[in-house]
């Protein structure tokens, strides 16, 4: 086939690498978001209610809607943004048909507790491990607890494309592979060449200190899809798209943001580069672990139980994130992967069920400063010189929302998101 697209044999080396790492059946997908759509369509029926994190990429929210499902926002822990299982009321559990974890920035959601609860309720557990390809929980890799899990190769590996859908039951793999192939768009030579040249172009812009000018040009010509942290909701269009769900085509304008090739069948250039980068994943994870350990010793980090994880981004907690981000920007350190405001504030009750205890999520979304652990020393030095003050999460009673969320918690921060999605 042209450019090597749509050929299962081309995916086999990547799938084998991931199969050995995770110990379960793996299916290559062009993106984590497409893998998640496949999993949601396979394990859920239209109209089902899915518990998910409100501090999450809005692309993932739209993928859930595209699958014809009703998002239900979960209460979170304020210190790390993980799902607070104890704060989910029984009335919410009784109405759920699935749980979707996030493992935000690499902090593991409580997968053993969620697995046990899903088993008692007879519903599937789906793991979004886009940020957590190297994270362990209870001695097991994130992604090994769910009925299905999705991984991104755009994150730790830096491939900028590709991912995996992994499954606990190998018998469902062929059905998922057929569904994947039906959703793929053919590989295109211009897209392959652009993918191959992009790393060199980006390196040249960074070397000439023209990254900011390039972003300004994209905004000028209307090519930058995000002008704020969250993309535009476009509620009237979204309501019309919901009438067509389940349908990935109807939601394509939201699902493709930051990654227009999320359904693109990979050609040879993508496959070769992705395989090379995945083969070096352990070395990359070791570097992320060293940076995470360095940042965990700073005053902006919150102590976490258990061994350190090779975090994709380390969410430092700061009083004034806009000021901290501005200080980092002066040293050309971008702060990306911000998810503020939470999805229930962003989308409203027409499109999602609000969290039963929203305050902790809102506080975390407002104060989290996710930084790249590969630049740990420079980040720590900049924040120290700028006099950035740490924030400590207030205590929120599990399962109960306060009478009023402080207005500053819901205020949107200034720095735009600068990194691609899943």
GITARA-V66624 format. One record per pair of residues at least 6 apart in sequence whose ideal C-beta (glycine too) atoms are under 8 Angstrom apart, sorted by the first residue. I is the first residue (numbers start at 1). GAP is how many residues later the second one is. D is the distance in whole Angstrom. If there is no record, write none. Layout:
i->I gap->GAP d->D
i->I gap->GAP d->D
This chain:
i->1 gap->6 d->6
i->2 gap->184 d->8
i->2 gap->185 d->7
i->3 gap->184 d->4
i->3 gap->185 d->8
i->3 gap->186 d->7
i->3 gap->189 d->6
i->3 gap->262 d->8
i->3 gap->264 d->4
i->3 gap->265 d->6
i->4 gap->6 d->5
i->4 gap->183 d->7
i->4 gap->262 d->7
i->4 gap->263 d->5
i->4 gap->264 d->5
i->4 gap->267 d->6
i->5 gap->179 d->7
i->5 gap->181 d->6
i->5 gap->182 d->4
i->5 gap->260 d->3
i->5 gap->261 d->7
i->5 gap->262 d->6
i->6 gap->175 d->6
i->6 gap->178 d->6
i->6 gap->180 d->7
i->6 gap->181 d->8
i->6 gap->259 d->5
i->8 gap->169 d->7
i->10 gap->256 d->7
i->10 gap->258 d->8
i->10 gap->261 d->6
i->11 gap->16 d->8
i->11 gap->17 d->4
i->11 gap->260 d->8
i->13 gap->262 d->6
i->14 gap->14 d->5
i->14 gap->148 d->7
i->14 gap->150 d->8
i->14 gap->257 d->7
i->14 gap->260 d->6
i->14 gap->261 d->6
i->14 gap->264 d->6
i->15 gap->11 d->5
i->15 gap->12 d->7
i->15 gap->13 d->5
i->15 gap->149 d->7
i->17 gap->258 d->8
i->17 gap->261 d->5
i->17 gap->262 d->7
i->18 gap->8 d->4
i->18 gap->133 d->7
i->18 gap->146 d->5
i->18 gap->148 d->7
i->18 gap->260 d->8
i->19 gap->6 d->7
i->19 gap->7 d->5
i->21 gap->120 d->7
i->21 gap->260 d->8
i->22 gap->119 d->6
i->22 gap->121 d->6
i->22 gap->122 d->6
i->22 gap->144 d->6
i->23 gap->118 d->8
i->23 gap->121 d->7
i->24 gap->120 d->6
i->24 gap->142 d->5
i->24 gap->143 d->7
i->24 gap->144 d->6
i->24 gap->146 d->8
i->25 gap->141 d->7
i->25 gap->142 d->5
i->25 gap->144 d->8
i->25 gap->145 d->4
i->25 gap->148 d->5
i->26 gap->138 d->5
i->26 gap->139 d->7
i->26 gap->140 d->5
i->27 gap->8 d->8
i->27 gap->137 d->7
i->27 gap->138 d->5
i->27 gap->139 d->7
i->27 gap->140 d->7
i->27 gap->146 d->6
i->27 gap->149 d->6
i->27 gap->150 d->6
i->27 gap->153 d->7
i->28 gap->134 d->7
i->28 gap->135 d->8
i->28 gap->136 d->6
i->29 gap->6 d->4
i->29 gap->9 d->7
i->29 gap->121 d->8
i->29 gap->133 d->7
i->29 gap->134 d->5
i->29 gap->135 d->7
i->29 gap->136 d->5
i->29 gap->151 d->6
i->30 gap->131 d->7
i->30 gap->132 d->6
i->30 gap->133 d->7
i->30 gap->154 d->7
i->30 gap->231 d->7
i->30 gap->232 d->6
i->30 gap->233 d->6
i->30 gap->234 d->5
i->30 gap->235 d->7
i->30 gap->236 d->6
i->31 gap->121 d->7
i->31 gap->123 d->7
i->31 gap->130 d->7
i->31 gap->131 d->7
i->31 gap->132 d->5
i->31 gap->228 d->6
i->31 gap->230 d->8
i->31 gap->231 d->4
i->31 gap->232 d->7
i->31 gap->391 d->7
i->32 gap->96 d->7
i->32 gap->98 d->5
i->32 gap->118 d->5
i->32 gap->119 d->6
i->32 gap->120 d->4
i->32 gap->122 d->7
i->32 gap->131 d->4
i->32 gap->390 d->4
i->33 gap->26 d->6
i->33 gap->27 d->7
i->33 gap->30 d->5
i->33 gap->222 d->6
i->33 gap->226 d->7
i->33 gap->229 d->5
i->33 gap->388 d->7
i->33 gap->389 d->5
i->34 gap->129 d->8
i->34 gap->146 d->7
i->34 gap->149 d->7
i->34 gap->228 d->6
i->34 gap->229 d->6
i->35 gap->115 d->4
i->35 gap->116 d->8
i->35 gap->128 d->5
i->35 gap->129 d->7
i->35 gap->130 d->4
i->36 gap->24 d->7
i->36 gap->27 d->5
i->36 gap->64 d->8
i->36 gap->90 d->8
i->36 gap->92 d->6
i->36 gap->114 d->5
i->36 gap->129 d->8
i->36 gap->386 d->8
i->37 gap->26 d->5
i->37 gap->29 d->6
i->37 gap->30 d->6
i->37 gap->146 d->8
i->37 gap->211 d->6
i->37 gap->218 d->8
i->38 gap->127 d->6
i->38 gap->138 d->6
i->38 gap->141 d->5
i->38 gap->142 d->6
i->38 gap->145 d->8
i->39 gap->87 d->5
i->39 gap->109 d->4
i->39 gap->111 d->6
i->39 gap->126 d->6
i->39 gap->137 d->8
i->40 gap->10 d->7
i->40 gap->23 d->7
i->40 gap->24 d->6
i->40 gap->27 d->4
i->40 gap->29 d->6
i->40 gap->58 d->8
i->40 gap->60 d->8
i->40 gap->86 d->7
i->41 gap->26 d->5
i->41 gap->138 d->7
i->41 gap->205 d->6
i->42 gap->106 d->7
i->42 gap->130 d->7
i->42 gap->133 d->7
i->42 gap->134 d->6
i->42 gap->137 d->7
i->43 gap->55 d->6
i->43 gap->81 d->4
i->43 gap->83 d->7
i->43 gap->104 d->6
i->43 gap->105 d->7
i->44 gap->6 d->7
i->44 gap->23 d->7
i->44 gap->25 d->6
i->44 gap->53 d->6
i->44 gap->54 d->5
i->44 gap->80 d->8
i->45 gap->23 d->8
i->45 gap->52 d->7
i->46 gap->21 d->8
i->46 gap->22 d->3
i->46 gap->23 d->7
i->46 gap->199 d->7
i->46 gap->200 d->5
i->47 gap->21 d->7
i->47 gap->22 d->7
i->47 gap->23 d->7
i->48 gap->21 d->5
i->48 gap->22 d->7
i->48 gap->49 d->3
i->48 gap->50 d->6
i->49 gap->20 d->7
i->49 gap->21 d->5
i->49 gap->22 d->8
i->49 gap->23 d->5
i->49 gap->46 d->5
i->49 gap->47 d->5
i->49 gap->48 d->6
i->49 gap->304 d->7
i->50 gap->14 d->6
i->50 gap->19 d->5
i->50 gap->20 d->7
i->50 gap->21 d->6
i->50 gap->22 d->6
i->50 gap->46 d->7
i->50 gap->47 d->7
i->50 gap->48 d->5
i->50 gap->49 d->7
i->50 gap->50 d->5
i->51 gap->21 d->5
i->51 gap->23 d->5
i->51 gap->32 d->8
i->51 gap->37 d->7
i->51 gap->41 d->7
i->51 gap->45 d->5
i->51 gap->47 d->7
i->51 gap->48 d->5
i->51 gap->49 d->7
i->52 gap->8 d->7
i->52 gap->9 d->8
i->52 gap->12 d->7
i->52 gap->19 d->5
i->52 gap->20 d->7
i->52 gap->21 d->7
i->52 gap->22 d->6
i->52 gap->47 d->8
i->52 gap->48 d->4
i->52 gap->50 d->7
i->52 gap->291 d->8
i->53 gap->20 d->7
i->53 gap->21 d->6
i->53 gap->23 d->6
i->53 gap->28 d->7
i->53 gap->30 d->6
i->53 gap->47 d->8
i->53 gap->48 d->8
i->53 gap->49 d->4
i->53 gap->51 d->7
i->53 gap->56 d->8
i->53 gap->290 d->8
i->53 gap->308 d->8
i->54 gap->19 d->4
i->54 gap->20 d->7
i->54 gap->22 d->7
i->54 gap->288 d->4
i->54 gap->289 d->4
i->54 gap->290 d->5
i->54 gap->291 d->8
i->54 gap->301 d->6
i->54 gap->304 d->7
i->54 gap->307 d->5
i->54 gap->311 d->8
i->55 gap->21 d->6
i->55 gap->26 d->5
i->55 gap->47 d->7
i->55 gap->49 d->6
i->55 gap->284 d->5
i->55 gap->285 d->8
i->55 gap->287 d->6
i->55 gap->288 d->8
i->55 gap->306 d->5
i->55 gap->309 d->6
i->55 gap->310 d->5
i->55 gap->313 d->8
i->56 gap->46 d->5
i->56 gap->48 d->7
i->56 gap->283 d->6
i->56 gap->287 d->6
i->57 gap->280 d->8
i->57 gap->282 d->6
i->57 gap->364 d->5
i->57 gap->365 d->6
i->58 gap->172 d->5
i->58 gap->173 d->6
i->58 gap->196 d->8
i->58 gap->199 d->8
i->58 gap->281 d->8
i->58 gap->285 d->7
i->58 gap->288 d->7
i->59 gap->172 d->8
i->59 gap->195 d->7
i->59 gap->196 d->6
i->59 gap->198 d->6
i->59 gap->199 d->7
i->59 gap->362 d->5
i->59 gap->363 d->6
i->60 gap->42 d->8
i->60 gap->68 d->7
i->60 gap->362 d->7
i->61 gap->10 d->6
i->61 gap->282 d->5
i->61 gap->286 d->7
i->61 gap->291 d->7
i->62 gap->189 d->5
i->62 gap->192 d->4
i->62 gap->193 d->6
i->63 gap->188 d->7
i->63 gap->192 d->6
i->64 gap->7 d->5
i->64 gap->36 d->7
i->65 gap->6 d->7
i->65 gap->173 d->8
i->65 gap->176 d->8
i->65 gap->177 d->6
i->65 gap->180 d->6
i->65 gap->186 d->6
i->65 gap->286 d->7
i->66 gap->175 d->8
i->66 gap->179 d->6
i->66 gap->180 d->7
i->66 gap->181 d->6
i->66 gap->182 d->5
i->66 gap->184 d->7
i->66 gap->185 d->4
i->66 gap->188 d->8
i->66 gap->189 d->6
i->67 gap->178 d->7
i->67 gap->179 d->5
i->68 gap->177 d->4
i->68 gap->178 d->3
i->68 gap->179 d->8
i->69 gap->28 d->8
i->69 gap->29 d->8
i->70 gap->282 d->7
i->70 gap->283 d->7
i->71 gap->272 d->7
i->71 gap->276 d->8
i->71 gap->280 d->7
i->71 gap->281 d->4
i->71 gap->282 d->7
i->72 gap->20 d->7
i->72 gap->23 d->8
i->72 gap->24 d->7
i->72 gap->280 d->7
i->72 gap->281 d->4
i->73 gap->269 d->7
i->73 gap->270 d->6
i->73 gap->271 d->4
i->73 gap->279 d->6
i->73 gap->280 d->6
i->73 gap->281 d->6
i->73 gap->282 d->4
i->73 gap->285 d->7
i->73 gap->288 d->8
i->74 gap->9 d->5
i->74 gap->10 d->7
i->74 gap->14 d->6
i->74 gap->281 d->6
i->75 gap->8 d->7
i->75 gap->9 d->5
i->75 gap->12 d->4
i->75 gap->13 d->6
i->75 gap->280 d->5
i->75 gap->281 d->6
i->75 gap->282 d->4
i->75 gap->283 d->7
i->75 gap->285 d->7
i->75 gap->286 d->7
i->75 gap->323 d->8
i->75 gap->324 d->7
i->76 gap->6 d->6
i->76 gap->7 d->6
i->76 gap->8 d->6
i->76 gap->279 d->8
i->76 gap->284 d->5
i->76 gap->285 d->4
i->76 gap->288 d->6
i->77 gap->6 d->8
i->77 gap->7 d->5
i->77 gap->283 d->6
i->77 gap->287 d->8
i->78 gap->281 d->8
i->78 gap->282 d->4
i->78 gap->283 d->8
i->78 gap->285 d->5
i->78 gap->286 d->5
i->78 gap->315 d->4
i->78 gap->316 d->7
i->78 gap->318 d->6
i->79 gap->223 d->5
i->79 gap->225 d->8
i->79 gap->238 d->8
i->79 gap->285 d->8
i->79 gap->314 d->5
i->80 gap->24 d->7
i->80 gap->27 d->4
i->80 gap->222 d->7
i->80 gap->224 d->7
i->80 gap->235 d->7
i->80 gap->284 d->8
i->81 gap->21 d->8
i->81 gap->23 d->4
i->81 gap->24 d->7
i->81 gap->26 d->7
i->81 gap->234 d->7
i->81 gap->280 d->7
i->81 gap->283 d->5
i->81 gap->284 d->8
i->81 gap->287 d->7
i->82 gap->20 d->8
i->82 gap->21 d->8
i->82 gap->22 d->7
i->82 gap->25 d->5
i->82 gap->26 d->7
i->82 gap->27 d->5
i->82 gap->28 d->7
i->83 gap->18 d->7
i->83 gap->19 d->8
i->83 gap->26 d->5
i->83 gap->27 d->7
i->83 gap->31 d->7
i->84 gap->273 d->7
i->84 gap->276 d->7
i->84 gap->314 d->6
i->85 gap->25 d->6
i->85 gap->28 d->5
i->85 gap->29 d->6
i->85 gap->32 d->7
i->86 gap->312 d->5
i->86 gap->313 d->7
i->87 gap->269 d->7
i->87 gap->270 d->5
i->87 gap->311 d->4
i->87 gap->312 d->4
i->87 gap->313 d->8
i->88 gap->268 d->7
i->88 gap->311 d->8
i->89 gap->267 d->5
i->89 gap->310 d->6
i->92 gap->264 d->6
i->93 gap->24 d->7
i->93 gap->28 d->6
i->96 gap->25 d->7
i->96 gap->27 d->6
i->97 gap->26 d->6
i->98 gap->20 d->8
i->98 gap->25 d->5
i->98 gap->26 d->5
i->98 gap->27 d->7
i->98 gap->28 d->6
i->99 gap->15 d->6
i->99 gap->18 d->8
i->99 gap->19 d->6
i->99 gap->24 d->7
i->99 gap->25 d->8
i->99 gap->26 d->5
i->99 gap->27 d->7
i->100 gap->26 d->5
i->100 gap->27 d->8
i->100 gap->28 d->6
i->101 gap->8 d->4
i->101 gap->10 d->7
i->101 gap->13 d->7
i->101 gap->24 d->7
i->101 gap->25 d->7
i->101 gap->26 d->5
i->101 gap->27 d->6
i->101 gap->45 d->7
i->102 gap->7 d->6
i->102 gap->26 d->5
i->102 gap->29 d->8
i->103 gap->6 d->5
i->103 gap->24 d->7
i->103 gap->25 d->7
i->103 gap->26 d->6
i->103 gap->27 d->8
i->103 gap->28 d->6
i->103 gap->29 d->4
i->103 gap->32 d->6
i->103 gap->39 d->5
i->104 gap->27 d->6
i->104 gap->211 d->7
i->104 gap->235 d->8
i->105 gap->26 d->5
i->105 gap->206 d->6
i->105 gap->207 d->6
i->105 gap->208 d->4
i->105 gap->209 d->7
i->105 gap->210 d->5
i->105 gap->232 d->7
i->105 gap->265 d->6
i->106 gap->25 d->5
i->106 gap->26 d->5
i->106 gap->28 d->7
i->106 gap->29 d->5
i->106 gap->186 d->8
i->106 gap->203 d->5
i->106 gap->204 d->7
i->106 gap->205 d->4
i->106 gap->206 d->5
i->106 gap->207 d->7
i->107 gap->28 d->8
i->107 gap->197 d->7
i->107 gap->202 d->7
i->107 gap->204 d->7
i->107 gap->208 d->7
i->108 gap->24 d->6
i->108 gap->27 d->5
i->108 gap->28 d->7
i->108 gap->29 d->4
i->108 gap->34 d->5
i->108 gap->201 d->7
i->109 gap->18 d->8
i->109 gap->28 d->8
i->110 gap->27 d->8
i->111 gap->14 d->8
i->111 gap->16 d->7
i->111 gap->26 d->5
i->111 gap->27 d->7
i->111 gap->29 d->8
i->111 gap->31 d->7
i->111 gap->34 d->4
i->111 gap->35 d->8
i->112 gap->25 d->7
i->112 gap->26 d->5
i->112 gap->33 d->7
i->114 gap->11 d->6
i->114 gap->31 d->7
i->115 gap->10 d->6
i->115 gap->30 d->5
i->115 gap->31 d->8
i->118 gap->6 d->7
i->118 gap->7 d->4
i->124 gap->22 d->7
i->124 gap->23 d->4
i->124 gap->24 d->7
i->125 gap->20 d->6
i->125 gap->21 d->4
i->125 gap->22 d->6
i->126 gap->20 d->5
i->126 gap->21 d->7
i->126 gap->22 d->5
i->126 gap->23 d->7
i->126 gap->24 d->8
i->127 gap->15 d->6
i->127 gap->16 d->5
i->127 gap->18 d->6
i->127 gap->19 d->4
i->127 gap->21 d->7
i->127 gap->22 d->4
i->127 gap->23 d->7
i->128 gap->21 d->8
i->128 gap->22 d->6
i->128 gap->294 d->8
i->129 gap->6 d->7
i->129 gap->13 d->5
i->129 gap->14 d->4
i->129 gap->20 d->5
i->129 gap->21 d->6
i->129 gap->22 d->5
i->130 gap->20 d->7
i->130 gap->21 d->7
i->130 gap->22 d->4
i->130 gap->24 d->8
i->130 gap->25 d->6
i->130 gap->33 d->7
i->130 gap->292 d->5
i->131 gap->21 d->8
i->131 gap->24 d->6
i->131 gap->180 d->8
i->131 gap->181 d->4
i->131 gap->182 d->7
i->132 gap->10 d->4
i->132 gap->11 d->7
i->132 gap->177 d->8
i->132 gap->180 d->7
i->133 gap->9 d->8
i->133 gap->10 d->8
i->133 gap->18 d->5
i->133 gap->19 d->8
i->133 gap->22 d->7
i->133 gap->23 d->5
i->133 gap->24 d->8
i->133 gap->148 d->7
i->133 gap->152 d->8
i->134 gap->22 d->6
i->134 gap->147 d->8
i->134 gap->151 d->4
i->134 gap->154 d->7
i->134 gap->155 d->8
i->134 gap->175 d->7
i->134 gap->176 d->4
i->135 gap->6 d->7
i->135 gap->7 d->4
i->135 gap->174 d->5
i->135 gap->175 d->7
i->135 gap->176 d->8
i->136 gap->6 d->7
i->136 gap->171 d->8
i->136 gap->173 d->7
i->137 gap->8 d->8
i->142 gap->7 d->8
i->143 gap->6 d->4
i->143 gap->8 d->6
i->143 gap->23 d->6
i->146 gap->22 d->7
i->147 gap->20 d->7
i->147 gap->21 d->5
i->147 gap->22 d->7
i->148 gap->17 d->6
i->148 gap->18 d->7
i->148 gap->19 d->5
i->148 gap->20 d->7
i->149 gap->16 d->8
i->149 gap->17 d->5
i->150 gap->13 d->6
i->150 gap->14 d->7
i->150 gap->15 d->6
i->150 gap->16 d->8
i->151 gap->12 d->5
i->151 gap->13 d->4
i->151 gap->15 d->7
i->152 gap->10 d->8
i->152 gap->11 d->5
i->152 gap->270 d->5
i->153 gap->6 d->4
i->153 gap->8 d->7
i->153 gap->9 d->4
i->153 gap->10 d->5
i->153 gap->11 d->8
i->153 gap->121 d->6
i->153 gap->124 d->7
i->153 gap->125 d->6
i->154 gap->6 d->5
i->154 gap->7 d->7
i->154 gap->8 d->7
i->154 gap->9 d->7
i->154 gap->105 d->7
i->154 gap->266 d->6
i->154 gap->268 d->7
i->155 gap->157 d->5
i->156 gap->125 d->6
i->156 gap->128 d->6
i->156 gap->129 d->6
i->156 gap->132 d->7
i->156 gap->154 d->7
i->156 gap->156 d->6
i->157 gap->117 d->7
i->157 gap->120 d->4
i->157 gap->121 d->6
i->157 gap->123 d->8
i->157 gap->124 d->6
i->157 gap->127 d->7
i->158 gap->119 d->6
i->158 gap->126 d->8
i->159 gap->111 d->8
i->159 gap->114 d->6
i->159 gap->115 d->5
i->159 gap->118 d->5
i->159 gap->119 d->7
i->160 gap->35 d->7
i->160 gap->38 d->7
i->160 gap->39 d->8
i->160 gap->260 d->7
i->161 gap->34 d->7
i->161 gap->100 d->7
i->161 gap->105 d->7
i->161 gap->109 d->5
i->161 gap->113 d->6
i->162 gap->104 d->7
i->162 gap->108 d->7
i->162 gap->112 d->5
i->163 gap->259 d->8
i->165 gap->11 d->6
i->165 gap->15 d->8
i->167 gap->6 d->6
i->167 gap->9 d->7
i->183 gap->65 d->6
i->183 gap->80 d->6
i->184 gap->79 d->6
i->184 gap->80 d->7
i->184 gap->81 d->4
i->185 gap->78 d->5
i->185 gap->79 d->6
i->185 gap->80 d->7
i->186 gap->79 d->6
i->187 gap->77 d->6
i->187 gap->78 d->5
i->187 gap->79 d->6
i->187 gap->80 d->4
i->188 gap->76 d->7
i->189 gap->78 d->8
i->191 gap->70 d->6
i->191 gap->73 d->6
i->191 gap->76 d->8
i->192 gap->75 d->4
i->192 gap->76 d->7
i->192 gap->77 d->5
i->192 gap->78 d->7
i->193 gap->76 d->8
i->195 gap->66 d->8
i->195 gap->74 d->6
i->195 gap->75 d->6
i->195 gap->78 d->8
i->196 gap->73 d->4
i->196 gap->77 d->7
i->202 gap->9 d->8
i->205 gap->6 d->5
i->205 gap->9 d->5
i->206 gap->126 d->8
i->209 gap->123 d->7
i->211 gap->121 d->7
i->215 gap->9 d->7
i->215 gap->203 d->8
i->218 gap->6 d->4
i->219 gap->8 d->7
i->225 gap->6 d->6
i->225 gap->32 d->5
i->225 gap->33 d->7
i->226 gap->31 d->7
i->226 gap->32 d->7
i->226 gap->190 d->7
i->226 gap->191 d->6
i->227 gap->189 d->7
i->228 gap->184 d->7
i->228 gap->188 d->6
i->229 gap->109 d->5
i->229 gap->110 d->7
i->229 gap->111 d->6
i->229 gap->183 d->7
i->229 gap->184 d->7
i->229 gap->186 d->8
i->229 gap->187 d->6
i->229 gap->188 d->5
i->230 gap->110 d->8
i->230 gap->111 d->7
i->230 gap->116 d->5
i->231 gap->23 d->7
i->231 gap->26 d->5
i->233 gap->113 d->7
i->233 gap->114 d->6
i->235 gap->113 d->8
i->235 gap->115 d->7
i->235 gap->116 d->8
i->237 gap->16 d->8
i->238 gap->16 d->8
i->238 gap->113 d->7
i->239 gap->111 d->7
i->241 gap->6 d->8
i->241 gap->9 d->4
i->241 gap->10 d->5
i->241 gap->13 d->8
i->242 gap->109 d->8
i->244 gap->6 d->4
i->245 gap->6 d->7
i->248 gap->7 d->6
i->248 gap->15 d->8
i->255 gap->7 d->7
i->256 gap->6 d->6
i->257 gap->164 d->7
i->258 gap->162 d->4
i->258 gap->163 d->4
i->259 gap->161 d->6
i->259 gap->162 d->6
i->259 gap->163 d->8
i->266 gap->8 d->7
i->285 gap->25 d->4
i->286 gap->24 d->7
i->287 gap->86 d->8
i->287 gap->87 d->6
i->288 gap->22 d->4
i->288 gap->23 d->6
i->288 gap->24 d->7
i->288 gap->85 d->5
i->288 gap->86 d->7
i->289 gap->19 d->6
i->289 gap->20 d->7
i->289 gap->21 d->4
i->289 gap->84 d->8
i->290 gap->83 d->8
i->290 gap->86 d->8
i->291 gap->20 d->8
i->291 gap->23 d->7
i->291 gap->81 d->7
i->291 gap->82 d->3
i->291 gap->83 d->5
i->291 gap->84 d->7
i->291 gap->85 d->4
i->292 gap->16 d->5
i->292 gap->17 d->6
i->292 gap->18 d->6
i->292 gap->19 d->5
i->292 gap->22 d->6
i->292 gap->81 d->5
i->292 gap->84 d->8
i->293 gap->15 d->5
i->294 gap->79 d->7
i->294 gap->82 d->4
i->294 gap->83 d->7
i->294 gap->86 d->7
i->295 gap->6 d->6
i->295 gap->19 d->5
i->295 gap->21 d->7
i->295 gap->76 d->7
i->295 gap->78 d->6
i->295 gap->81 d->5
i->295 gap->84 d->7
i->295 gap->85 d->7
i->296 gap->7 d->8
i->296 gap->8 d->8
i->296 gap->12 d->6
i->296 gap->18 d->8
i->298 gap->18 d->7
i->298 gap->82 d->5
i->298 gap->85 d->7
i->299 gap->91 d->5
i->300 gap->16 d->4
i->300 gap->17 d->6
i->300 gap->18 d->6
i->300 gap->69 d->7
i->300 gap->83 d->6
i->300 gap->88 d->7
i->300 gap->90 d->5
i->301 gap->13 d->7
i->301 gap->15 d->6
i->301 gap->16 d->8
i->302 gap->15 d->6
i->302 gap->90 d->8
i->302 gap->91 d->7
i->310 gap->63 d->8
i->311 gap->62 d->6
i->313 gap->23 d->8
i->313 gap->24 d->6
i->313 gap->57 d->4
i->313 gap->58 d->6
i->313 gap->59 d->6
i->313 gap->60 d->7
i->314 gap->56 d->7
i->314 gap->57 d->6
i->314 gap->59 d->5
i->314 gap->62 d->8
i->315 gap->49 d->8
i->315 gap->53 d->4
i->315 gap->54 d->7
i->315 gap->55 d->5
i->316 gap->8 d->8
i->316 gap->52 d->7
i->316 gap->53 d->5
i->316 gap->54 d->8
i->316 gap->55 d->6
i->316 gap->67 d->8
i->316 gap->74 d->8
i->317 gap->47 d->8
i->317 gap->50 d->5
i->317 gap->51 d->6
i->317 gap->52 d->7
i->317 gap->73 d->6
i->317 gap->74 d->5
i->317 gap->75 d->7
i->317 gap->76 d->7
i->318 gap->6 d->5
i->318 gap->49 d->6
i->318 gap->51 d->5
i->318 gap->65 d->8
i->318 gap->70 d->5
i->318 gap->71 d->7
i->318 gap->72 d->6
i->318 gap->73 d->6
i->319 gap->48 d->7
i->319 gap->69 d->8
i->319 gap->70 d->4
i->319 gap->71 d->7
i->319 gap->72 d->5
i->320 gap->68 d->7
i->320 gap->69 d->7
i->321 gap->14 d->8
i->321 gap->45 d->7
i->321 gap->46 d->6
i->321 gap->47 d->8
i->321 gap->48 d->5
i->321 gap->92 d->5
i->321 gap->94 d->7
i->322 gap->91 d->5
i->322 gap->92 d->4
i->322 gap->93 d->6
i->323 gap->63 d->7
i->323 gap->65 d->7
i->324 gap->11 d->8
i->324 gap->45 d->5
i->324 gap->59 d->6
i->324 gap->62 d->7
i->324 gap->64 d->5
i->325 gap->10 d->4
i->325 gap->44 d->7
i->325 gap->88 d->8
i->325 gap->89 d->7
i->325 gap->90 d->4
i->326 gap->88 d->8
i->326 gap->89 d->7
i->327 gap->55 d->6
i->327 gap->56 d->7
i->327 gap->58 d->8
i->327 gap->59 d->4
i->327 gap->61 d->7
i->328 gap->6 d->8
i->328 gap->7 d->6
i->328 gap->43 d->7
i->328 gap->51 d->7
i->328 gap->54 d->6
i->328 gap->55 d->8
i->329 gap->6 d->8
i->329 gap->86 d->7
i->330 gap->52 d->8
i->331 gap->47 d->7
i->331 gap->51 d->5
i->333 gap->38 d->7
i->333 gap->39 d->8
i->333 gap->42 d->6
i->333 gap->45 d->7
i->333 gap->46 d->6
i->333 gap->49 d->7
i->334 gap->84 d->4
i->334 gap->85 d->7
i->335 gap->34 d->6
i->335 gap->35 d->7
i->335 gap->36 d->7
i->335 gap->80 d->5
i->335 gap->83 d->7
i->336 gap->34 d->7
i->336 gap->81 d->5
i->336 gap->82 d->4
i->336 gap->83 d->3
i->337 gap->33 d->5
i->337 gap->80 d->7
i->337 gap->82 d->5
i->338 gap->27 d->8
i->338 gap->30 d->8
i->338 gap->32 d->7
i->338 gap->75 d->7
i->338 gap->77 d->7
i->338 gap->79 d->5
i->339 gap->26 d->6
i->340 gap->25 d->4
i->340 gap->26 d->6
i->340 gap->28 d->8
i->340 gap->72 d->6
i->340 gap->73 d->6
i->341 gap->21 d->7
i->341 gap->24 d->6
i->341 gap->69 d->6
i->341 gap->71 d->6
i->342 gap->13 d->7
i->342 gap->16 d->7
i->342 gap->19 d->5
i->342 gap->20 d->6
i->342 gap->23 d->5
i->343 gap->9 d->6
i->344 gap->8 d->6
i->344 gap->9 d->8
i->344 gap->10 d->4
i->344 gap->11 d->6
i->344 gap->14 d->6
i->345 gap->13 d->8
i->345 gap->17 d->7
i->345 gap->65 d->6
i->355 gap->6 d->6
i->355 gap->46 d->8
i->356 gap->43 d->7
i->356 gap->45 d->7
i->357 gap->39 d->7
i->357 gap->41 d->7
i->357 gap->42 d->6
i->357 gap->43 d->6
i->357 gap->44 d->5
i->358 gap->43 d->6
i->358 gap->47 d->7
i->359 gap->37 d->5
i->359 gap->42 d->6
i->359 gap->43 d->5
i->359 gap->46 d->5
i->359 gap->50 d->7
i->360 gap->33 d->7
i->360 gap->36 d->5
i->362 gap->43 d->6
i->362 gap->47 d->4
i->362 gap->48 d->6
i->363 gap->30 d->6
i->363 gap->31 d->7
i->363 gap->33 d->8
i->363 gap->46 d->5
i->364 gap->29 d->7
i->366 gap->42 d->7
i->366 gap->43 d->5
i->366 gap->44 d->8
i->366 gap->45 d->7
i->366 gap->47 d->7
i->367 gap->24 d->4
i->367 gap->26 d->8
i->371 gap->8 d->5
i->372 gap->7 d->7
i->396 gap->6 d->7
